[in-house]
Amino acid sequence: PVKAAAKTSTSATQTTATVDKAQVKAFKEQVEKHLRTTIGTSPVKASKLAWWQAVVATVNEDIFGRLTDTQQTHAKNDTRAVHYLSAEFLMGRLTINNLTNLEKFDVAREALKEFGLDINEICEEEPDMALGNGGLGRLAACFMDSLATCNYPCVGYGIHYENGLFRQEIRAGKQVERPDSWREYGCPWEACRPESVQNIPLGGYVEKQTAPDGSQCSVWHPSSMIKGVPWDIPVVGYRGSSVAILRLWESRSTEQFNWDVFNAGGYVDAQAEKSLAETISKVLYPNDSTEAGKELRLTQQYFFCACSLRDILRRYKRSHHNDFSEFAAKIAIQLNDTHPTIAIPELMRLLIDEEGLSYDQAWDITSKTFNYTNHTLLPEALEKWPVYIFEKLLPRHLELIYEINFRFLNGPVEAKWPGNNEIKSRLSIIEEGEVRKVRMANLCVITSEHVNGVAKIHSKLVKENLFPDYAQLWPNKFCNVTNGVTPRRWILSCNRGLAELYNDVAGKDWPLDLDKCEVLKKYADKKEYQDRFMKIKHDNKVALAKTIKELTGVEVDPNAMFDVQVKRLHEYKRQHLNLLYIMSLYKSLLEDPDQDIVPQVFIFGAKAAPAYTLAKDIIFAINAVGEKINNDLRIKGKLKVVFLPNYRVSLAEKIIPAADISEQISTAGYEASGTSNMKFSMNGALTLGTMDGANIEIVEQAGIENNFIFGLSVDEVLELKPRYNPWDYYNADHDLKAVVDWLDSDFFTPGQPGALSSIKTSLLNNGDPFLVLADFASYKEAHQRAQKLFKDKAKWARAAMINSATMGIFSSDRSIRDYAENIWTLRSQIVKK
Ligand code: 73E
């Protein structure tokens, strides 16, 4: 049973809006009804979990009606729809977001208050849906919100992982990975759809047959079948526009899967074999911006693409029967990076082998259907699959890939560069070598109508540096769609104080048209509004300080400057640059404890891929340095360093509204876009960052003078890289040398000398691949600018307000409209209630 909260929420997410009493009463009755009849308990006995489940059941009543309306409208209009294929959807929690989008949050809050409950506490019961690694997966989730809000006909397709991204624990300063069984007790948002189950063939061999007319054809004899079971998660658009569907596939064994074992009378063995098929959707690969290269990963990719395409074809055939002439006009497919590339040969195969189309007809359709988004230039993330894995798992697909490649090289490439084998080997889908490989990105570029990057600078680099030959062949294929984030989750739901301020100055429609927030600029010089803005920030910082205390035991002062770097741990994101700076600040404080510096709290959150040793070492180093600094009385609490364990969407929602400084410090040219940079800026943090990814576009909007830009530019990095010697910087800068050497001592790791040395080794002996030392001095100087401005409360408030006010173009609604207009040629459909 839940004890009634003595005093209901005083959290920063409280609003003062008046709420319709009748609606509150109705909501209360519904929750109580569900508590008794759906959950099987009563208000006196119910646990927090039961209350949460009853709230979800109540919300679902609203959602399912709208879902049916949406689907009927789209079926009736038979309009073009987009199908967003993504191996990751990082949805986070849904309750507060769904209530917000249905405009029921205040009603629900008041209803729960009447039961003596705090809505925020009840919603803490919901596990995050962590079916993604980081930015790429969260982008897909923001896009679903915008697709629904902007009323575009769409389906998101992905994998129903049994275990999402690992839960991170920090033990003795080190990352420990634990499984994330997010639906151990069921997920009340999802609905299983047994009527749409698919059977997917795998393995076996291809037999060549000669048709009566003498032509050759291929017949695939798969060795096993896997069942794909769809789970639907409704995605509610803001203000009850349409409800979109996210369909996630779970793998199960079929009887055919273990047919032979079964026939041999091996009932028990057959049960054991089941696990093989069920392994496919068991776990999300925990690599961000790196490729796993494992057979199981390709099987996962193929499995969800094959299920999704059958689902798409089934729906298409419902209205068009076996006439495929309209297919490309009705169906757009977006490939979220190369992870779903196998959908390309699978669609070819379905059209040729199952539907009886000719190769040319199938290619005509396929090449008009697909589009590809590139998210990274990092070579280790560009997927290449050994040919032998294809031979084993997908022999017919390999044959089709060879055919696509042959026609491409002997068609357009030969026409443009006759007899040029060097270009051919660069452009070929097949990489020759000891182990021949299939280059998935090449297959995507060759097939897709449009190829886009995710920020202006990134799209330019995709075209000019990653695919220069393709760009010569097809200059118009390449375009840019700068990423965006949904203001419903990233302002309205997570920062109610700021949302109210925008309601007051911009009217209530700003969540649908974020450009409206620009009016706040007019108030940026007015003391009254500066005070209000900074009071909101302060309240958020008080709330975060409480969370920090609960999670780490560290006490932080909400008046200090909150400097935040939260993102996956990767060398190119340079958390170690941040750490070196903190060490230098600490060193200078030890040298002069009375110096007048701004009190600062450095906040980190980051998961490292389990096999990425250096990344894990950096996490350990942050914790070790933090431990020392936080307990050093000599510095009088002027500096604190906290590492918040298990960074995830729900934690981001608490951290981002409370940040003063947003650390976006990747080596220029390496962060394709970034999306947390946009969320921070919207919530009034100032960016301390490099001219990389979307940072460039952020300062274009908010003004370079209202942020702290430092470091080498993309061009400078490209110029320096070939002749870079980190020792030059190390030897020339006393302070830098001192902190790098400090890593070698046992100062931060008493009794464990050398525990932090791997970082020094990477910076000096391994060439400092991400130019940390080259940017150190400039980074330090940017921090000094930030401290200086922070001392001037009015100027800081003004800059923070301008940042927040000018982020209109980073609404994911704008991104989705760009895709709809320039890539999908999609029209929005008003759904009638
Ligand atoms: O810059 C981010 C970008 O904002 C980029 O690193 C990230 O995608 C975000 C959204 O566009 C990204 N993730 C991956 N590649 N780029 C990736 C690669 C392999 C596995 C999982 C994720």
Boltz pocket constraint, residues with backbone or C-beta under 6 A from the ligand:
constraints:
  - pocket:
      binder: B
      contacts: [[A, 133], [A, 135], [A, 136], [A, 139], [A, 287], [A, 288], [A, 289], [A, 290], [A, 291], [A, 337], [A, 374], [A, 375], [A, 376], [A, 381], [A, 454], [A, 483], [A, 670], [A, 671], [A, 672], [A, 673], [A, 674], [A, 675], [A, 693]]
      max_distance: 6.0
